[in-house]
Amino acid sequence: MAFSVERIDHDADIGIAVTADSAEELFRASAMGMLEILLDRSEVESRTVRIVSASSTAMDLLLVDFLSEILDLVLFDRFAVQDVQIGELSDKFIVAEIAGQRELPEGAIIREIKGVTFHQLALERTESGEFTARVIFDI
């Protein structure tokens, strides 16, 4: 499993540029990159698993929907995410196991993300077979 995540500074927003060997790795790395911006996971344990699914009309839109589902899980359900594993992925559907704990530790949110945006959204497969994505978050 090989992937890289790079933070992108963007006006009042922040983003990530992700490169991975497979679409599954790309979605996982994108989720982990968002979580690195959002949470201090050093005190979070993998005590329970939640299932997250999303569907959309295209893979780039699916990435936004998937990341938004995870963001909602943290911000609204107060679920502290430790890890993300992709279970099933197609061009228009994803199911993932989200490991973490039911209670968000005090002070765990290090930077609030308001939402996953469509601004400068990109997802493509390169000629060499790698997958790349760019996602901007509203902070």
GROMACS elastic network, one bead per residue, 0.5 to 0.9 nm:
[ bonds ]
;  ai    aj funct       b0    kb
    1    20     6  0.81596   500
    1    21     6  0.72658   500
    1    22     6  0.85134   500
    1    25     6  0.70861   500
    2    19     6  0.85033   500
    2    20     6  0.59532   500
    2    21     6  0.60734   500
    2    22     6  0.86275   500
    2    25     6  0.75338   500
    3    18     6  0.72077   500
    3    19     6  0.54506   500
    3    21     6  0.65622   500
    3    22     6  0.87419   500
    3    25     6  0.67966   500
    3    26     6  0.71777   500
    3    29     6  0.67809   500
    4    17     6  0.81270   500
    4    18     6  0.56458   500
    4    19     6  0.52900   500
    4    20     6  0.65282   500
    4    26     6  0.88848   500
    4    29     6  0.73676   500
    5    16     6  0.63978   500
    5    17     6  0.57436   500
    5    19     6  0.66909   500
    5    20     6  0.88172   500
    5    29     6  0.68086   500
    5    30     6  0.73692   500
    5    32     6  0.87046   500
    5    33     6  0.62251   500
    6    15     6  0.83356   500
    6    16     6  0.54102   500
    6    17     6  0.51118   500
    6    18     6  0.64111   500
    6    19     6  0.88543   500
    6    33     6  0.80362   500
    7    14     6  0.72260   500
    7    15     6  0.56846   500
    7    17     6  0.63998   500
    7    18     6  0.88444   500
    7    33     6  0.80442   500
    7    37     6  0.87346   500
    8    13     6  0.88025   500
    8    14     6  0.58035   500
    8    16     6  0.52719   500
    8    17     6  0.68266   500
    8   134     6  0.88360   500
    8   135     6  0.89069   500
    8   136     6  0.79978   500
    9    12     6  0.82025   500
    9    13     6  0.67974   500
    9    15     6  0.63240   500
    9    16     6  0.85219   500
   10    13     6  0.50340   500
   10    14     6  0.53203   500
   10    15     6  0.69219   500
   10   136     6  0.78217   500
   11    14     6  0.76433   500
   12   138     6  0.74885   500
   12   139     6  0.68583   500
   13   113     6  0.89254   500
   13   136     6  0.67517   500
   13   137     6  0.57912   500
   13   138     6  0.50044   500
   13   139     6  0.53711   500
   14    37     6  0.86179   500
   14   113     6  0.89167   500
   14   135     6  0.86265   500
   14   136     6  0.57621   500
   14   137     6  0.53973   500
   14   138     6  0.68483   500
   14   139     6  0.69473   500
   15    33     6  0.89933   500
   15    34     6  0.81947   500
   15   134     6  0.71998   500
   15   135     6  0.53968   500
   15   137     6  0.55081   500
   15   138     6  0.85502   500
   16    30     6  0.74784   500
   16    33     6  0.68189   500
   16    34     6  0.75701   500
   16   133     6  0.79860   500
   16   134     6  0.57623   500
   16   135     6  0.54829   500
   16   136     6  0.65658   500
   16   137     6  0.84086   500
   17    30     6  0.82346   500
   17    33     6  0.89403   500
   17   132     6  0.73083   500
   17   133     6  0.57131   500
   17   135     6  0.66903   500
   17   136     6  0.89090   500
   18    26     6  0.67040   500
   18    29     6  0.69466   500
   18    30     6  0.64428   500
   18    33     6  0.82975   500
   18   131     6  0.80366   500
   18   132     6  0.54772   500
   18   133     6  0.51268   500
   18   134     6  0.63952   500
   18   135     6  0.85068   500
   19    22     6  0.89032   500
   19    25     6  0.86666   500
   19    26     6  0.65361   500
   19    29     6  0.82982   500
   19   130     6  0.68086   500
   19   131     6  0.56687   500
   19   133     6  0.66353   500
   20    23     6  0.71976   500
   20    24     6  0.84751   500
   20    25     6  0.57220   500
   20    26     6  0.50841   500
   20    27     6  0.88614   500
   20    29     6  0.77178   500
   20   130     6  0.57599   500
   20   131     6  0.52515   500
   20   132     6  0.64971   500
   20   133     6  0.88998   500
   21    24     6  0.85319   500
   21    25     6  0.66596   500
   21    26     6  0.74565   500
   21   129     6  0.71279   500
   21   131     6  0.61021   500
   21   132     6  0.88983   500
   22    25     6  0.52186   500
   22    26     6  0.61912   500
   22    27     6  0.88026   500
   22   125     6  0.89918   500
   22   129     6  0.80851   500
   22   130     6  0.65247   500
   22   131     6  0.61121   500
   23    27     6  0.62676   500
   23    28     6  0.86084   500
   23    89     6  0.79445   500
   23    90     6  0.88526   500
   23   125     6  0.86639   500
   23   130     6  0.84533   500
   23   131     6  0.62315   500
   23   132     6  0.88175   500
   24    27     6  0.53197   500
   24    28     6  0.62361   500
   24    29     6  0.85209   500
   24    85     6  0.86558   500
   24    86     6  0.61613   500
   24    87     6  0.85433   500
   24    88     6  0.82981   500
   24    89     6  0.67750   500
   25    28     6  0.50479   500
   25    29     6  0.58213   500
   25    30     6  0.83194   500
   25    86     6  0.80420   500
   25   131     6  0.86987   500
   26    29     6  0.51318   500
   26    30     6  0.59793   500
   26    31     6  0.85646   500
   26   131     6  0.65500   500
   26   132     6  0.71874   500
   26   133     6  0.75011   500
   27    30     6  0.51232   500
   27    31     6  0.62484   500
   27    32     6  0.86589   500
   27    63     6  0.67329   500
   27    66     6  0.82563   500
   27    67     6  0.85346   500
   27    86     6  0.76338   500
   28    31     6  0.51654   500
   28    32     6  0.61732   500
   28    33     6  0.85157   500
   28    83     6  0.88290   500
   28    84     6  0.61213   500
   28    85     6  0.65027   500
   28    86     6  0.65447   500
   28    96     6  0.88689   500
   29    33     6  0.59038   500
   29    34     6  0.85161   500
   29    84     6  0.87367   500
   30    33     6  0.50204   500
   30    34     6  0.62077   500
   30    35     6  0.85892   500
   30    63     6  0.82633   500
   30    67     6  0.77542   500
   30   133     6  0.80487   500
   30   134     6  0.88532   500
   30   135     6  0.81684   500
   31    34     6  0.51895   500
   31    35     6  0.61981   500
   31    36     6  0.86911   500
   31    66     6  0.82657   500
   31    67     6  0.60740   500
   31    70     6  0.76544   500
   31    83     6  0.88786   500
   31    84     6  0.71559   500
   32    36     6  0.61567   500
   32    37     6  0.88180   500
   32    82     6  0.88443   500
   32    83     6  0.73597   500
   32    84     6  0.71929   500
   33    36     6  0.51306   500
   33    37     6  0.66718   500
   33    38     6  0.88327   500
   34    37     6  0.53017   500
   34    38     6  0.62697   500
   34    39     6  0.85794   500
   34    67     6  0.78193   500
   34    71     6  0.85173   500
   34   113     6  0.87296   500
   34   137     6  0.83086   500
   35    39     6  0.55026   500
   35    40     6  0.82324   500
   35    41     6  0.82811   500
   35    70     6  0.89105   500
   35    71     6  0.84070   500
   35    81     6  0.77716   500
   35    82     6  0.86223   500
   36    39     6  0.57637   500
   36    40     6  0.71082   500
   36    41     6  0.79349   500
   36   110     6  0.89494   500
   37    40     6  0.83758   500
   37   109     6  0.88232   500
   37   110     6  0.72348   500
   37   111     6  0.63085   500
   37   112     6  0.83171   500
   37   113     6  0.81584   500
   38    71     6  0.87761   500
   38   108     6  0.83263   500
   38   109     6  0.56755   500
   38   110     6  0.56396   500
   38   111     6  0.50149   500
   38   112     6  0.59553   500
   38   113     6  0.64834   500
   39    42     6  0.88507   500
   39    80     6  0.81225   500
   39    81     6  0.82915   500
   39   107     6  0.87793   500
   39   108     6  0.54280   500
   39   110     6  0.54010   500
   39   111     6  0.71525   500
   39   112     6  0.85855   500
   40    43     6  0.74146   500
   40    44     6  0.80564   500
   40   107     6  0.80468   500
   40   108     6  0.50034   500
   40   109     6  0.63417   500
   40   110     6  0.62319   500
   41    44     6  0.50191   500
   41    45     6  0.82064   500
   41    80     6  0.77104   500
   41    81     6  0.74200   500
   41    82     6  0.61790   500
   41   108     6  0.69807   500
   41   109     6  0.89717   500
   42    45     6  0.83708   500
   42    82     6  0.86757   500
   42   108     6  0.87788   500
   43   105     6  0.76358   500
   43   108     6  0.82243   500
   44    47     6  0.87880   500
   44    80     6  0.64551   500
   44    81     6  0.72314   500
   44    82     6  0.60104   500
   44   100     6  0.65533   500
   44   101     6  0.66937   500
   44   104     6  0.80856   500
   44   105     6  0.75343   500
   44   108     6  0.86215   500
   45    48     6  0.85786   500
   45    80     6  0.83109   500
   45    81     6  0.83553   500
   45    82     6  0.64498   500
   45    99     6  0.82374   500
   45   100     6  0.56186   500
   45   101     6  0.60358   500
   46    49     6  0.75324   500
   46    80     6  0.89164   500
   46    81     6  0.78441   500
   46    82     6  0.60086   500
   46    83     6  0.75579   500
   46    98     6  0.89611   500
   46    99     6  0.51755   500
   46   101     6  0.59475   500
   47    99     6  0.70618   500
   47   100     6  0.56250   500
   47   101     6  0.52636   500
   47   102     6  0.80241   500
   48    98     6  0.82942   500
   48    99     6  0.57509   500
   48   100     6  0.55888   500
   48   101     6  0.57172   500
   48   102     6  0.72752   500
   49    97     6  0.61922   500
   49    98     6  0.54008   500
   49   100     6  0.64011   500
   49   101     6  0.79989   500
   50    96     6  0.83287   500
   50    97     6  0.58224   500
   50    98     6  0.50430   500
   50    99     6  0.64325   500
   50   100     6  0.81219   500
   51    95     6  0.69595   500
   51    96     6  0.57694   500
   51    98     6  0.60651   500
   51    99     6  0.88166   500
   52    66     6  0.78499   500
   52    69     6  0.69382   500
   52    70     6  0.73785   500
   52    73     6  0.88163   500
   52    94     6  0.80823   500
   52    95     6  0.57281   500
   52    96     6  0.53027   500
   52    97     6  0.64456   500
   52    98     6  0.69758   500
   53    66     6  0.70174   500
   53    69     6  0.77481   500
   53    93     6  0.74025   500
   53    94     6  0.53905   500
   53    96     6  0.63328   500
   53    97     6  0.89527   500
   54    62     6  0.67872   500
   54    63     6  0.87388   500
   54    65     6  0.61561   500
   54    66     6  0.55569   500
   54    69     6  0.74544   500
   54    92     6  0.82526   500
   54    93     6  0.58238   500
   54    94     6  0.54481   500
   54    95     6  0.68175   500
   55    58     6  0.86692   500
   55    61     6  0.86510   500
   55    62     6  0.59645   500
   55    65     6  0.73102   500
   55    66     6  0.80151   500
   55    91     6  0.89009   500
   55    92     6  0.53878   500
   55    94     6  0.64598   500
   56    59     6  0.72475   500
   56    60     6  0.87479   500
   56    61     6  0.60763   500
   56    63     6  0.87603   500
   56    65     6  0.73525   500
   56    91     6  0.83533   500
   56    92     6  0.50681   500
   56    93     6  0.65852   500
   57    60     6  0.88070   500
   57    61     6  0.68744   500
   57    62     6  0.72298   500
   57    91     6  0.80152   500
   57    92     6  0.56263   500
   57    93     6  0.87294   500
   58    61     6  0.53790   500
   58    62     6  0.60665   500
   58    63     6  0.88178   500
   58    91     6  0.61387   500
   58    92     6  0.55732   500
   58    93     6  0.89903   500
   59    63     6  0.62863   500
   59    64     6  0.88722   500
   59    90     6  0.79601   500
   59    92     6  0.57898   500
   59    93     6  0.82283   500
   59   123     6  0.74804   500
   60    63     6  0.51727   500
   60    64     6  0.67144   500
   60    65     6  0.88885   500
   60    91     6  0.87429   500
   60   121     6  0.72431   500
   60   122     6  0.65145   500
   60   123     6  0.53595   500
   60   124     6  0.81998   500
   60   133     6  0.81373   500
   61    64     6  0.51568   500
   61    65     6  0.62669   500
   61    66     6  0.85704   500
   61    92     6  0.85127   500
   61   118     6  0.80735   500
   61   121     6  0.85464   500
   62    65     6  0.50156   500
   62    66     6  0.59410   500
   62    67     6  0.85050   500
   62    91     6  0.77755   500
   62    92     6  0.62602   500
   62    93     6  0.69964   500
   62    94     6  0.77412   500
   63    66     6  0.50804   500
   63    67     6  0.61123   500
   63    68     6  0.84135   500
   63    94     6  0.89619   500
   63   123     6  0.85089   500
   63   135     6  0.87295   500
   64    67     6  0.52846   500
   64    68     6  0.60164   500
   64    69     6  0.86284   500
   64   116     6  0.61277   500
   64   117     6  0.71947   500
   64   118     6  0.73826   500
   64   121     6  0.85396   500
   64   135     6  0.78652   500
   65    68     6  0.50069   500
   65    69     6  0.61976   500
   65    70     6  0.88215   500
   65   116     6  0.81848   500
   66    69     6  0.51602   500
   66    70     6  0.65331   500
   66    71     6  0.87219   500
   66    94     6  0.74863   500
   66    95     6  0.88444   500
   67    70     6  0.51612   500
   67    71     6  0.61266   500
   67    72     6  0.86051   500
   67   115     6  0.89904   500
   67   116     6  0.69201   500
   68    72     6  0.60710   500
   68    73     6  0.85084   500
   68   115     6  0.68312   500
   68   116     6  0.59797   500
   69    72     6  0.51410   500
   69    73     6  0.62152   500
   69    74     6  0.88619   500
   70    74     6  0.64688   500
   70    75     6  0.87469   500
   70    81     6  0.84165   500
   70    98     6  0.82346   500
   71    74     6  0.52502   500
   71    75     6  0.60872   500
   71    76     6  0.82002   500
   71   113     6  0.78732   500
   71   114     6  0.86179   500
   71   115     6  0.75910   500
   71   116     6  0.83308   500
   72    75     6  0.51340   500
   72    76     6  0.53379   500
   72    77     6  0.68990   500
   72    78     6  0.84984   500
   72   115     6  0.89781   500
   73    76     6  0.58109   500
   73    78     6  0.64717   500
   73    79     6  0.57414   500
   73    80     6  0.82645   500
   73    81     6  0.84526   500
   74    77     6  0.57404   500
   74    80     6  0.60261   500
   74    81     6  0.71081   500
   74   104     6  0.77008   500
   75    78     6  0.53947   500
   75    79     6  0.75888   500
   75   112     6  0.87052   500
   75   113     6  0.88859   500
   76    79     6  0.80291   500
   77    80     6  0.89470   500
   77   102     6  0.82115   500
   77   103     6  0.86379   500
   77   104     6  0.89014   500
   78   102     6  0.69724   500
   78   103     6  0.59730   500
   78   104     6  0.52105   500
   78   105     6  0.88870   500
   79   100     6  0.70122   500
   79   101     6  0.60339   500
   79   103     6  0.56285   500
   79   104     6  0.55773   500
   80    99     6  0.83825   500
   80   100     6  0.53899   500
   80   101     6  0.52382   500
   80   102     6  0.63602   500
   80   103     6  0.62196   500
   80   105     6  0.73893   500
   80   108     6  0.81260   500
   81    84     6  0.77507   500
   81    98     6  0.65580   500
   81    99     6  0.58859   500
   81   101     6  0.67460   500
   81   102     6  0.87831   500
   81   104     6  0.85321   500
   82    98     6  0.75758   500
   82    99     6  0.56025   500
   82   101     6  0.78128   500
   83    97     6  0.82673   500
   83    98     6  0.59658   500
   83    99     6  0.51346   500
   83   100     6  0.67450   500
   84    96     6  0.67766   500
   84    97     6  0.58782   500
   84    99     6  0.63037   500
   85    95     6  0.89299   500
   85    96     6  0.55623   500
   85    97     6  0.51905   500
   85    98     6  0.65589   500
   85    99     6  0.81698   500
   86    89     6  0.71968   500
   86    94     6  0.76080   500
   86    95     6  0.63662   500
   86    97     6  0.63823   500
   86    98     6  0.87204   500
   87    94     6  0.75702   500
   87    95     6  0.54493   500
   87    97     6  0.67173   500
   88    93     6  0.77294   500
   88    94     6  0.54744   500
   88    95     6  0.50593   500
   88    96     6  0.68477   500
   89    92     6  0.77698   500
   89    93     6  0.57465   500
   89    95     6  0.65629   500
   89    96     6  0.85516   500
   90    93     6  0.51913   500
   90    94     6  0.64430   500
   91    94     6  0.83483   500
  100   103     6  0.88579   500
  101   104     6  0.71808   500
  104   107     6  0.84212   500
  104   108     6  0.66542   500
  104   109     6  0.84221   500
  105   108     6  0.53789   500
  105   109     6  0.84723   500
  106   109     6  0.79420   500
  107   110     6  0.69921   500
  109   112     6  0.64901   500
  111   139     6  0.75982   500
  112   138     6  0.88945   500
  112   139     6  0.60434   500
  113   116     6  0.78053   500
  113   137     6  0.64350   500
  113   138     6  0.58931   500
  114   137     6  0.73497   500
  114   138     6  0.53287   500
  114   139     6  0.52846   500
  115   136     6  0.89086   500
  115   137     6  0.57809   500
  115   138     6  0.51806   500
  115   139     6  0.72584   500
  116   119     6  0.89215   500
  116   135     6  0.74363   500
  116   136     6  0.64478   500
  116   138     6  0.62761   500
  117   120     6  0.83043   500
  117   121     6  0.75245   500
  117   135     6  0.71813   500
  117   136     6  0.56898   500
  117   137     6  0.56314   500
  117   138     6  0.65187   500
  118   121     6  0.51401   500
  118   122     6  0.87147   500
  118   135     6  0.75398   500
  118   136     6  0.72878   500
  118   137     6  0.88150   500
  119   122     6  0.89761   500
  119   135     6  0.77229   500
  119   136     6  0.63888   500
  119   137     6  0.86883   500
  120   134     6  0.71357   500
  120   135     6  0.70634   500
  120   136     6  0.70234   500
  121   133     6  0.74991   500
  121   134     6  0.55490   500
  121   135     6  0.53012   500
  121   136     6  0.69994   500
  122   132     6  0.77733   500
  122   133     6  0.52569   500
  122   134     6  0.50566   500
  122   135     6  0.69956   500
  123   131     6  0.72406   500
  123   132     6  0.56120   500
  123   134     6  0.65757   500
  123   135     6  0.87286   500
  124   130     6  0.83771   500
  124   131     6  0.57280   500
  124   132     6  0.54759   500
  124   133     6  0.65489   500
  125   128     6  0.80023   500
  125   129     6  0.58977   500
  125   130     6  0.55921   500
  125   132     6  0.63058   500
  125   133     6  0.89200   500
  126   129     6  0.52215   500
  126   130     6  0.53495   500
  126   131     6  0.61983   500
  126   132     6  0.73501   500
  127   130     6  0.74809   500
  128   131     6  0.89879   500
